[in-house]
């Protein structure tokens, strides 16, 4: 069994170009660099999207759950490059398939985005992902992204 490499927010900000309020990964646990990992998002009531989604019944938008999975996958791919801090790479969505939303994500939840690469061709990657809260799947998707300089 391989050792899990943990990246904190400072490293994630070197990997991904996203910034507040759109950086949706607080911590990254990489099981296999470039292949498989888990992103962690601590969902708090302070998130801007809760102001309008929905007042009195705050729910994290599903599209942001998918974006968090994609950011996790991008960081997993970039983590395979030891010089990631010097590189300027971006991850661009190409397609999203098989999206399913199972349960709402609420303030106080810890969203764990499990992603695994299923195909790669040059700079195009296909990942499957599942977001989980307390061990239960809340959303899932298969997505294709391109890594660009």
C-alpha positions as CSV (number, residue, x, y, z in Angstrom):
1,X,0.0,0.0,0.0
2,X,1.3,3.4,-0.9
3,X,1.7,6.3,1.4
4,X,-0.9,9.1,1.1
5,X,0.6,12.5,0.4
6,X,-1.3,15.4,2.0
7,X,-1.3,18.9,0.5
8,X,-2.6,21.9,2.4
9,X,-4.2,25.0,1.1
10,X,-0.9,26.8,0.4
11,X,0.2,23.9,-2.0
12,X,-3.3,23.7,-3.6
13,X,-3.1,27.4,-4.4
14,X,0.2,26.7,-6.2
15,X,-1.5,23.9,-8.2
16,X,-4.7,25.6,-9.1
17,X,-5.4,29.1,-10.4
18,X,-8.7,29.4,-8.6
19,X,-9.1,31.8,-5.7
20,X,-11.9,32.8,-3.3
21,X,-14.8,32.5,-3.7
22,X,-14.2,29.8,-6.3
23,X,-11.4,27.7,-4.8
24,X,-13.4,24.7,-3.5
25,X,-10.6,22.4,-2.2
26,X,-9.3,23.0,1.3
27,X,-7.0,19.9,1.5
28,X,-5.9,17.2,-0.8
29,X,-4.9,13.6,0.0
30,X,-3.2,12.0,-3.0
31,X,-3.0,8.2,-3.0
32,X,-1.4,7.9,-6.4
33,X,0.0,11.1,-8.0
34,X,-1.7,11.8,-11.3
35,X,-4.2,8.9,-10.7
36,X,-6.2,9.0,-7.5
37,X,-7.0,11.2,-4.6
38,X,-9.4,12.8,-2.2
39,X,-10.2,16.5,-2.0
40,X,-11.7,18.0,1.1
41,X,-14.0,21.0,1.3
42,X,-15.2,22.2,4.7
43,X,-18.6,23.6,4.0
44,X,-19.5,26.6,6.2
45,X,-22.4,29.0,6.5
46,X,-20.0,31.8,5.4
47,X,-20.0,30.5,1.8
48,X,-21.3,33.3,-0.5
49,X,-23.7,31.0,-2.4
50,X,-25.7,30.3,0.7
51,X,-27.0,33.9,0.6
52,X,-29.3,32.9,-2.3
53,X,-29.3,29.1,-2.3
54,X,-31.6,29.0,-0.4
55,X,-32.4,31.5,2.4
56,X,-33.8,29.6,5.4
57,X,-32.7,26.2,3.9
58,X,-29.1,26.5,2.8
59,X,-28.0,23.9,0.2
60,X,-24.7,23.7,-1.6
61,X,-25.4,24.0,-5.4
62,X,-24.8,20.7,-7.2
63,X,-22.8,22.4,-9.9
64,X,-20.3,23.5,-7.3
65,X,-20.0,20.0,-6.0
66,X,-19.1,18.9,-9.5
67,X,-16.7,21.9,-9.8
68,X,-15.0,20.8,-6.5
69,X,-14.6,17.2,-7.9
70,X,-13.0,18.7,-11.1
71,X,-10.7,20.9,-9.1
72,X,-9.7,17.9,-7.0
73,X,-8.9,15.9,-10.2
74,X,-6.9,18.8,-11.6
75,X,-4.8,19.0,-8.5
76,X,-4.3,15.2,-8.4
77,X,-2.9,15.4,-12.0
78,X,-0.7,18.4,-11.2
79,X,0.5,16.7,-8.0
80,X,2.4,14.2,-10.2
81,X,4.8,17.0,-11.3
82,X,7.2,17.8,-8.5
83,X,7.8,21.2,-9.9
84,X,4.1,22.2,-9.8
85,X,4.9,25.4,-7.9
86,X,7.0,26.7,-10.9
87,X,4.6,25.5,-13.5
88,X,1.6,27.5,-14.6
89,X,-1.1,25.0,-15.5
90,X,-4.8,25.3,-15.7
91,X,-7.5,22.7,-15.9
92,X,-10.4,23.3,-18.4
93,X,-13.6,21.3,-18.3
94,X,-14.5,19.6,-21.6
95,X,-17.5,17.4,-20.7
96,X,-19.5,16.1,-17.8
97,X,-21.4,12.8,-18.0
98,X,-23.6,10.7,-15.7
99,X,-24.2,13.4,-13.1
100,X,-26.3,12.3,-10.1
101,X,-27.2,14.2,-7.0
102,X,-28.2,11.9,-4.1
103,X,-28.5,14.1,-1.0
104,X,-28.2,17.8,-0.1
105,X,-24.9,19.2,1.2
106,X,-25.5,21.6,4.1
107,X,-23.4,24.0,6.2
108,X,-21.2,22.1,8.7
109,X,-20.7,19.2,6.3
110,X,-17.3,18.0,5.2
111,X,-17.4,17.2,1.5
112,X,-14.9,14.6,0.5
113,X,-14.4,14.4,-3.3
114,X,-13.0,11.0,-4.3
115,X,-11.6,11.1,-7.8
116,X,-9.9,8.4,-10.0
117,X,-8.4,8.7,-13.5
118,X,-10.0,6.2,-15.9
119,X,-8.3,7.4,-19.1
120,X,-5.6,9.7,-20.3
121,X,-4.5,10.8,-23.8
122,X,-1.8,13.4,-24.0
123,X,-3.2,16.4,-22.0
124,X,-6.8,15.2,-21.8
125,X,-7.9,13.3,-18.7
126,X,-11.2,11.4,-17.9
127,X,-12.0,11.0,-14.2
128,X,-14.8,9.5,-12.3
129,X,-15.7,11.1,-9.1
130,X,-17.9,10.7,-6.1
131,X,-18.5,13.4,-3.4
132,X,-19.3,12.0,0.0
133,X,-20.5,13.4,3.4
134,X,-20.2,11.1,6.4
135,X,-19.5,8.1,4.2
136,X,-22.6,8.6,2.1
137,X,-22.5,9.5,-1.6
138,X,-24.1,12.9,-2.2
139,X,-23.1,13.4,-5.9
140,X,-21.2,11.6,-8.6
141,X,-20.0,12.3,-12.2
142,X,-17.6,11.3,-14.9
143,X,-15.8,14.3,-16.4
144,X,-13.2,15.1,-19.0
145,X,-10.7,17.9,-18.6
146,X,-7.7,19.3,-20.5
147,X,-4.6,20.5,-18.7
148,X,-3.1,23.6,-20.5
149,X,0.0,25.7,-19.9
